[in-house]
Amino acid sequence: MKTERLDEPIEEFGEQHTEQVETVSWTATNADAAIQPGQFRDFGISVGVPTNAEEGDVLEFPAIQTYDSGEVVHWIGPADADEPAAMVTLTEAEEEGHAAATDGPEAEDAAAAEDVTEDGDANGLAIAALVVGGLGLAAGGTSLARGRK
């Protein structure tokens, strides 16, 4: 993670902040951890919604993907591009200080999080992720078994 200094400090939840995250990098630590051609991997990240954000605002998360071969893919385009940036559309907060995503997996995560109490957020989300992952594994196994027949 690389940070950058803000031109003007901002106040967030009663604290003054003078820098923000500029880039986040994920790098395979060995060949076994590397993503091979044809493979896909999700990289989770948790971010705060800007204090001046409003319902309907679209937050963009441009990314640059670099392979060992030197090939570079710029995931920075608009939603209809071949290489779009990740985007999240904000909806009205249900509770003060929380906003929900309306697109993609973030919307599913937000819906699952609504049923979890504040004290059990991490455990509830972990359980929900395990359930969803188990259902996906079961569906994939069923499809594989049917495809081999």
Helices and strands as residue ranges (DSSP letters): E 2-12, E 15-23, G 31-33, E 58-61, E 63-66, E 72-75, E 86-89, H 104-114, G 118-120, H 121-148
